[in-house]
């Protein structure tokens, strides 16, 4: 049933003295064997001597010594009676007291249910397994298969013997390193090896001196330190022996040697191409190529162990910085370019992914064209390799230039094809989101299968709002018109209906933001939203989530469709009361206020709605808001746009011009630093000038003053500096000057004053004077160089005689203004 292997304590005395010894087992500890089906008995023996010889032998014999017994259970299987076997073990092993029977049963039960970890009695290495980084342990190929150790079981009691072998020839060193490697692959032995006085130092010496002599020897020793590197508490030991720097040196040398081997094989291949009938040359090539392939396999294994060891050590960012300074990025990129072993490539990309989170490493990767070297592994047959490649690209995609590089290499369709893979879906969505930040790239999504797959993800998403990454990608994609058309055509033309239904069912503001972006595109797309306008308006009144309400307001604000009856919507859902309440200063957040103003600008397109707005007193509310938020360019812009839309309708125009100070505010804003605000104000004031003469004069004067502000400043400066010239021109300039020294229109000049200064009536054009011009369109001598050109026919100063203002402005239709802050796309999450 079982047999045992004992390691009894050794006595440093002669055999004839043994008759005087009395041994007693004082303590016993039981544990399972880490690899085999066996129980390990660790015991302590107390030795006592007769009094007559105690003084003679006291220096030769220790009072307490330890030993170990291994009880192997060859026939233990799932059908074994654990209780019966436990009793047999206790009866046959005198070291185990009967009181330990329950503990023995527990250990046997554990062994019975433990999965097999070895292939046979002679193989003590655990099966390869995945580490925390998801990488395979490089164990199977690394262990030496030399016949020198096939029949030898390593033991921690023989470490000194293995150390002695490290001082002999290379085959002996390989044997010793292989035996020590088998010990280190058992985590329970690491502490024992670490506390040994010489073993790690001897291994370091051999690696430093003989790594060029044998790839197998180097691999074995590096793998021993790799076993230590799996545990953070041993990193200081590895750093003490400077194994990391030595590994980088070895890896660099092996990569350079590989290039030499490959060039030699390529040279032989070229010779065969020149002499295809030379059989001897063909045989030499085949032999050399076979040798080359064997060397490459061994070298790949060495590089795997070296890079994996360095990856474990790089958990400490200070150590990682040292690796970066020694050129670890270059080594990894070179390995990525020249090696083809999938396991090695997997490890290299994983290491690069870890390094890429630091700017310095990312910049060095950029200089070495990392994207082009990773591109072949995106959407490749190896799913793990493809997943790591996508994650590396995700880290790199924070750099705008690298994003452009990915697009230039045509990676977008290949990345989009991974959306269907659930394992890679999260990283793929994030990478596609980063790529969609660029406006030019969004249009390329319509040429991939990304949009249908993305919609499948949205509609198959579990109950509740979709993930923020998926929603952010949808929001960005929806800003492109062609992409929106594809979304609308999805599901037999029911894409919008499905999206609206899901957004309202799960109260998802991000999906609603996507719908809002879709609604901003002109053309037939807007008509698809008309049937949902009531749902948006109702949600504005009843929903409590402010983000949801904002998106509903924004969507309605985009629907400037002629077939949409906004008057009925405002009345049915009583939106005017809601808007007036929101627009009161300090009553709501600015985002909500802004969307309400945008909605007002849209409904003001309709004459009946505009009349409703003017009767509700909303104009004064907007003026008060303009005073309160005059530093917010976006709010000011949209308020000015509401006035622009209302000024087109006669009923609201009369109210604005005659009963409010809107024109005065627009005049003040006419020279705002924001280009869009100036544009809206200019167009609105031009319409006011067509219908009100008094305001036309004030507006024209302000435009003239602004247009000739430089000339006016020069006039004032010249008056102060040139007294003689002032005497000549004072009378001429007096009618133009106010108390504050600025030019002023004076249409009714005294003719006598003009004659006293020598100006003849035939040179005076009264109509020109009324329009702000001097006599005969001339100005005092010496001021012409400072006067900006003033063209009476300039539309900015021209009083249109056509009473039908629409005929003039039909060719200058004014669309809703926009500023960069108002563009609706998701630029962060």
C-alpha positions, 0 to 999 in steps of 0.5 A: 500500500505504501512505503517510506523514505527516511532521512534520519539524523546523522551522528558524528561518532563511531559506530561502537559508541552508538550503544551508549545513545538513547534516542527519543522522538519528542515532536512530530509534524505532518504535511502533504508532499507538494508533488507526490501522493505522500505524507511527509513526517518531520520529527525531532529526536532528543538524544541522551547519554549515560553519565559516565561518558557524557563528558567525553561525547558531549562535544560530538553529539547534539542533544536534539536533531531533526529528521524527515520521513516520506510515506508514499501512498502509491495506490491512493485513488478516489475509491480508497477507504481513507479511515482504513488507510489512516489506521494502517499508516499510524500502525506501521509508522512508529513516528506517528502517535495514535492521537494524530489519527484525525490529522492523518485522515484529513491529509489523506482526504486532501491528497485523494481530492488534489489534482495531479500535478506531475506526469510521473514519479520521476518528474517533480516539476509542477505543470505550467500555469498562468501567472498574475499577468496571464502569462504562461510559466516558462517551465516545461521546455526550460527543465533539463532533460539530461540523462544525468538527472533523470533517475536522481531525485533532488533533496534540500539535504544535498544542496552542498553537493550541488554547490560543489558540482557548480565548481566543476566542468560545464556538464556538471554545472548544467546537472547541478543547475537542473537539480537546483531548479527542480528544488526551486520550483517547489515554493516550500524550498525557496526559504531554505535555499535563500538561507543557504550560505553559498548556493545563490552566490555560486549560481550568480558567479557561474551565470556571470562567468559561463553564460556564453558557454551554454544556453541551457546553463544560462536558462536553468540559472535564470529560471532559478532566480525567476522562481524567486522573483515570483515573490516580492520578498525575494526581490531584494535578494535578486537585486543584491546579486544584480541579476536584472542587469545580467539578464539584460546583457544576456538578452541583448547578446542573444538577440545580436547573435540571432541576427548573425545566425539568420544572416548566415542561413539567408546567405546559404539560401541565396547560394542555393538559388544561384546553384539549384543543382548543387546537391551538396550545397542543398544538404549543407543548407538543410543541415544549417537550417535545422541547427538554426531552428534548434538554436532558435528554440533554445534561445526563445526559451532563454529570452522568455525566462529573462524577460519574465524575470525582468517583468516580475522585477519591474513591479517596483517602479524604481527598478523599472526606471533603471531598466528603461535607462539601460534600454529595455524598451529597445530590447523588447521592440527588437524581440517583437520584430525578430521573434516568431514564438507566440509565447515569447511574443505574448510576454514581450507585448505584455511587458511593453503594455506595462511600460507604455503607461509612462510618458518616457517609455511611450515616447521611446516606443514611438521613436521605434515605430511600435504601432507598425510592429504591433499591427500584425498581431491585431485580430490575429488567430491567437486570441490572447495575443490579439487581446494583448495587442489591443490593450497595448494600442489602447495605452498608446492611443492617448497620443494623437500622433499614434492614433493617426498612425493606427489609422494610416496603417488601416487598423480601424477595420481590424480593430472593429472586427474584435467587437464581437469577441466578448473577451476583447470587447471592453478594450476594443470599445475603449480603443475605438472611442479614442480613435473616434475623438478625431473628426476625420476618423469618425467618417471612416466608421461608416466603412467598417462593420463597427456600427451594426456590432455596436448597436447589437451590443447596446440592444443586447446589454443587460437591463439598465443603462449601457456602460459608459465606454459603449455610450461614449463611442456611440455619442461620438459616432453619431456626430457624423451624418453618414454614421447616423444614416446607418444607425437609422437604417439598422433594424429595417429602418427602426434604429431611432425608434429602438434607441428612443424606446431603450433610452426612456425605458432605462432612463439612460441620459447617455443614449439620449445624448447619442439621439440628440447628436443624431437629431442635429443633422439636416435633411430627411433624418430630422423627419424621423424624430417628429413622432417622438417630439411629444415624448421628449416634451413630456419627459421635460415636465415629469423627469427628475434627472436633470441630465435626462431633461437636458438631453430632451431639451437639446433634442427638441432644440435641434428639431427645426422642422417645418412640419413640427407644430411647436405651438401645440407642443408648448401649449399641451405640455405647458413648457412656457411656465417651465422655461420661465422658471428655469430662466430666472437667474440663479434658479438652475444650472447653466447647462439647463438654462442654455438648453432652454434658450436654444429651444426658444431659438428654435420655436421662435422660427414659427410666427405664432410661437414668437407671438406667444413668447412676446406675450409671455414676457420672456423677452424681459426675462432674457434681458435680465439673464443677459445682464446676469450672465454677460461673461458667459459667451455661449449664453449670450450668443444663444440669447442674441440668436433668440432675438434674431429669430424673433425680429423677423416677425412683425408682432414681436419686432414691434415689441422688441424695438419699441418696448424693450432695450434689446437694440441697445444691448445688441449695439453694446454686443456689436463689438464683442470679442466673440466673432459669432456674437458679433455676427448675430448682433450685426444681422439683427441690427441690420433688420432693425435699421430697415424698420425704425429710423431712429434706431437706424441713426443710432446704429449707423453712428455707432458703426461709423464711430467704430469703423473710424475709431483710429481716425477719431483718436488721431483727431484728438491727439492732433488737437492737443499737440498742434495749437496753430492747426486747432485755430484753423480747424476748430470751427470746422470740427465743432459741429462734429464734436460732443463734450467728450470729444467724439464725433457726432452727427449734426444734420442741421448745420448753421449755414453762416458758420460754414460760410465764415470758414470759407466753405461755399454752398456749392461744395456742401452736400446736406444729405452727405452731412446727414450721413456723417460726411464732411463737405463734398466727401472731403476731410481737413488737409493732413488727416487723409492718411489717418482716415479709414476708407468709408464707402457710402455704399457699404452695406453696413452703413447703407439704409435700405430703401426696399420696404420688404426686408425679406427680399434683401435677406433671402440670399443671406439666411442665417443658421443657428450659431455655434461655438466650439463649446456648444458642439455636442460630442462626448470628449471624455469619460 
